[in-house]
Amino acid sequence: MHALILALNYYPDLLGNAPILVGLAEGLAARGHQVSVVCAFPHHETGRVDPRYRGRLTAVEERNGVKVYRAYIKEDTGGLRGKALNYASFSASSLWAALRHLRGVDVVFTPSPPLTLGLVDIALRRLWGAPYVYNVQDLFPEVAVRLGALTHPGAIRAFERLEREVLTRADAVAVICEGFKRHAVGLGVDPGRVAVIPNFTDADLITPRAESPYRAEWGIGPRETVALFSGRMGHSQALDDVAAAWALLRPRAEALGLRLVMVGDGQAREAAVKALGGDPRVTFAPTQPRERLGDLLALADVGLAPLKAGLSGASVPSKLLGLMAAGRAVVAQAEEGTDTARLVQEAGCGRVTPPGDPAALAAAVEGLAGDPAGRAAMGAAGRAAVEGRFSAPAVVARYEELLLAVVARARAARGRRG
């Protein structure tokens, strides 16, 4: 099977779904399949294209058995217009790169965002006859509407029509949770063509560790308790809730031996620094190298996974699985009954608090800070859940099965026609 992964982000991007796609591509290649990736120039952490790629239209590379074709993308300058141009430029350049460089593709696999890549899928199927699998990593335009980033009624209706078109035309739809499956079926997708395959984390790279070298590097005492946020600082992350919760904890933080560490980049970082900066018990750091992710997550005594109200049913934070793999207790903000809440509750790996409730978030952090035995038990439970359900080999095997089935159906259909 020759599989093309058409994706906005890929290595060396560190955040978003880039690590998942790297694991999938290299996992399929290790199983003997030919895998090509068409992706944008590296840019995800800051919105700025890596200087090594500026002034170019394409770049061709190979990494761990995967051929990678990088295509031009306009830098994300912020706001709805900046994001729209960012997405539109790559949608156009990715189609050009695929047609220029690739032949003999059996199946196209495309994760969201952006939704506009679904138009590239449809075009490639018409030109190549290759089926496509659309992978729903978050719900657009629903998330943008809930965040208030997309408000124009005409634009909302246009994106909703596009979403329905992309999903209903797909040869299969892969979603990361049951809530997303209900959404796809509600749009008219045949339930038999929707596969629920969760995201995974690298359980070999991220392992439970007793100590983290970051404590010494960042001047954190061995007896201090660390609440850690690590990941993209986007507008969907409720960093304002984190800041408000810390304001409640600050008067007792020294007595509790509590530190807050915020690691990552993104459009919401500046506001978080403004709200939290200047406090000697708060540490900010940029996105760290992926090879040090295990050490970074080992810094956490309590891992934070905050989401804005209304988004826990439309997004499942990938940072949760990393914290679970590291054997760390988590505090997630999520509405009851959502997939995010159920993940934490069923695994027994932490606490769930309501979005928009900083007092509840502060209470959960303080409670876990004072309960090292409880944290250890939750961490062990989270690690066990990752090993059983969310490891890369287990999830890659499920994607391989889905892609092979789609290829077989397409070949059978072509045989019947001709």
Secondary structure, DSSP 4 states (H G I P E B T S, - for coil): -EEEEEES--TT--STTHHHHHHHHHHHHHTT-EEEEEEEPS-TTTSSPPGGGTT-SEEEEEETTEEEEEE------SHHHHHHHHHHHHHHHHHHHHHHH-----EEEEESSPTTHHHHHHHHHHHH---EEEEESS-TTHHHHHHTS---HHHHHHHHHHHHHHHHHSSEEEESSHHHHHHHHHTT--GGGEEE----B-TTTS---S--THHHHTT--TT-EEEEEES---TTS-HHHHHHHHHHHHHHHHHHTEEEEEE--STTHHHHHHHHTT-TTEEEEPPPPGGGHHHHHHT-SEEEE---TT-TTT---HHHHHHHHTT-EEEEE--TTSHHHHHHHHHT-EEEE-TT-HHHHHHHHHHHHT-HHHHHHHHHHHHHHHHHHSBHHHHHHHHHHHHHHHHHHHHHHHHHH-
